[in-house]
Amino acid sequence: MRAFALALGVAAFGIAFLAGADGPVAQAQAGEQQVCKTKGCKQECPKGDCLQLCEAKASCSFACKGGKCTQKCKTGSNCKIDCAGGACEQVVGKGASGIVGCEGGKCTQSIKPGASVMKLSCKGGGCKKK
């Protein structure tokens, strides 16, 4: 009985010691840089900026720095999306039917040859077809 009580006391002390030693280290690392790796992706978040890079098995790479974000699709995908400083542009690559661009509150949509040609402009919340 005394051996069981002693073992229980040692185990409780060990758990308390590990919990106390682990907390501050984990908080310090999270404050400087956080690296998460799940399902083929690596995510880093240093000081409010975040960068997520998908590995070879994934089709896209996504990055965000200082409030600006860029998403670029790799080979095998048909889209490229860039967003920086509130302006965004989406360009559809080979094998797709359209190009969509948005810059400074203005957006345009153009359909490539082979489809009906249409251009769409939006300014100040209003849209008109061209």
C-alpha positions in Angstrom: 0.0 0.0 0.0 2.9 2.4 0.9 4.6 1.5 -2.5 1.4 2.4 -4.3 1.0 5.7 -2.5 4.6 6.5 -3.2 4.3 5.7 -6.9 1.1 7.8 -7.1 2.9 10.7 -5.5 5.8 10.5 -7.9 3.5 10.3 -10.9 1.5 13.3 -9.7 4.8 15.3 -9.2 6.0 14.2 -12.7 2.8 15.4 -14.4 2.8 18.7 -12.5 6.5 19.2 -13.4 6.0 18.5 -17.1 2.9 20.8 -17.3 4.8 23.6 -15.6 7.8 23.3 -17.8 5.9 22.9 -21.0 3.6 25.9 -20.8 6.0 28.9 -21.1 8.1 27.2 -23.8 5.0 26.6 -26.0 3.8 30.2 -25.5 7.2 31.6 -26.4 7.4 29.5 -29.6 3.8 30.4 -30.6 4.6 34.1 -30.2 7.7 34.0 -32.5 6.7 31.5 -35.2 4.1 28.7 -35.5 4.7 25.9 -37.9 1.8 23.5 -38.6 2.0 20.5 -40.9 -1.2 18.6 -41.9 -2.2 16.6 -44.9 0.7 17.6 -47.2 0.7 21.3 -46.2 3.0 23.5 -44.2 1.8 26.7 -42.5 4.0 29.3 -40.8 2.6 32.3 -38.9 5.4 34.7 -37.7 4.3 37.9 -35.9 0.8 38.1 -37.5 1.9 37.4 -41.0 1.1 33.9 -42.4 2.5 31.8 -45.2 1.0 28.6 -46.2 2.8 26.5 -48.9 1.3 23.3 -50.2 3.8 20.5 -51.1 4.2 18.6 -54.3 1.0 16.5 -53.8 -1.2 19.6 -53.6 -2.2 21.7 -56.6 -2.0 25.2 -55.0 0.3 27.5 -53.1 -1.2 30.3 -50.9 0.8 33.1 -49.3 -0.3 36.0 -47.0 2.0 38.7 -45.8 1.2 42.1 -44.3 -2.4 42.0 -45.2 -1.6 41.1 -48.8 -2.3 37.7 -50.2 -1.3 35.7 -53.3 -2.7 32.4 -54.4 -1.0 30.7 -57.4 -2.0 27.4 -58.8 0.8 25.1 -59.8 1.1 23.0 -63.0 -1.9 20.8 -63.5 -4.4 23.4 -62.4 -5.9 26.1 -64.7 -6.2 29.2 -62.5 -3.9 31.9 -61.1 -5.3 34.3 -58.5 -3.4 37.3 -57.2 -4.7 39.7 -54.4 -2.5 42.5 -53.2 -3.4 45.9 -51.6 -7.1 45.4 -52.0 -6.8 44.8 -55.8 -7.4 41.3 -57.1 -6.9 39.6 -60.4 -7.9 36.2 -61.5 -6.4 34.8 -64.7 -7.7 31.5 -66.2 -5.1 29.6 -68.1 -5.1 27.2 -71.1 -8.0 24.9 -71.4 -10.4 27.3 -69.7 -12.9 29.7 -71.2 -12.5 33.1 -69.4 -10.4 35.8 -67.8 -11.6 37.8 -64.8 -9.8 40.8 -63.5 -10.5 43.2 -60.6 -8.3 46.2 -59.9 -9.0 49.3 -57.7 -12.7 48.6 -57.4 -13.1 48.0 -61.2 -13.7 44.5 -62.5 -13.7 43.1 -66.0 -14.6 39.7 -67.3 -13.5 38.7 -70.8 -14.4 35.4 -72.5 -11.7 33.9 -74.7 -12.3 33.1 -78.4 -14.6 30.1 -79.0 -17.2 31.4 -76.5 -19.6 34.4 -76.7 -17.5 37.5 -76.1 -18.5 39.6 -73.1 -16.9 42.3 -71.1 -18.3 43.3 -67.7 -17.2 46.5 -65.9 -18.2 47.4 -62.3 -17.5 50.9 -60.8 -18.7 52.2 -57.4 -21.1 49.3 -56.8 -22.8 49.6 -60.3 -22.3 47.1 -63.1 -22.8 47.5 -66.8 -22.3 45.1 -69.7 -20.1 46.0 -72.7 
